[in-house]
């Protein structure tokens, strides 16, 4: 038997990545492209939020250090 990727090429309905909300979506379909684009945008947004949160956390730490009693 070949590699898993070869198997999924022959039987795309067996690939769990091709299922969304219990519905089969062929990996080359327009719907799959739209879903992939939405996931990419969602990941970009999550990364942006994480970056901003890290900056805010650092700023909060500086404020706490500045105003804490020594």
C-alpha positions as CSV (number, residue, x, y, z in Angstrom):
1,X,0.0,0.0,0.0
2,X,1.2,3.5,-0.8
3,X,1.4,6.6,1.4
4,X,-1.7,8.0,3.1
5,X,-1.5,11.1,0.8
6,X,-1.9,8.8,-2.2
7,X,-4.8,7.0,-0.6
8,X,-6.6,10.4,0.0
9,X,-6.0,11.4,-3.6
10,X,-7.9,8.4,-4.7
11,X,-10.5,8.6,-2.0
12,X,-10.9,12.2,-0.9
13,X,-14.1,11.4,1.0
14,X,-12.0,9.4,3.4
15,X,-9.8,12.4,4.4
16,X,-11.2,14.0,7.6
17,X,-9.9,17.3,6.4
18,X,-12.5,17.3,3.6
19,X,-15.4,17.2,6.0
20,X,-17.0,20.3,7.5
21,X,-20.2,20.2,9.6
22,X,-20.8,16.5,8.7
23,X,-20.8,17.4,5.0
24,X,-18.2,16.2,2.5
25,X,-16.5,19.1,0.7
26,X,-14.2,18.2,-2.2
27,X,-10.8,19.8,-1.7
28,X,-10.8,21.4,-5.1
29,X,-14.3,22.9,-4.8
30,X,-15.1,26.6,-4.5
31,X,-16.6,26.0,-1.1
32,X,-13.3,24.4,0.1
33,X,-11.3,27.4,-1.2
34,X,-13.7,29.7,0.6
35,X,-13.4,27.8,3.9
36,X,-9.6,27.7,3.6
37,X,-9.5,31.5,3.0
38,X,-11.8,32.0,6.0
39,X,-9.5,29.8,8.2
40,X,-6.5,31.8,7.0
41,X,-8.1,35.1,7.9
42,X,-9.2,33.7,11.3
43,X,-5.6,32.6,12.0
44,X,-4.3,36.0,11.0
45,X,-6.8,37.7,13.4
46,X,-5.9,35.4,16.2
47,X,-2.2,36.1,15.7
48,X,-2.8,39.8,15.7
49,X,-4.9,39.6,18.9
50,X,-2.2,37.5,20.5
51,X,0.5,40.0,19.6
52,X,-1.5,42.9,20.9
53,X,-2.3,41.0,24.1
54,X,1.4,40.4,24.6
55,X,2.2,44.1,24.3
56,X,-0.6,44.9,26.7
57,X,0.6,42.4,29.2
58,X,4.1,43.9,29.1
59,X,2.7,47.4,29.6
60,X,0.6,46.2,32.6
61,X,3.7,44.6,34.1
62,X,5.6,47.9,33.7
63,X,2.8,49.8,35.4
64,X,2.6,47.4,38.3
65,X,6.4,47.6,38.8
66,X,6.3,51.3,38.7
67,X,3.6,51.7,41.3
68,X,4.4,48.8,43.6
69,X,5.9,49.5,47.0
70,X,9.4,48.4,47.4
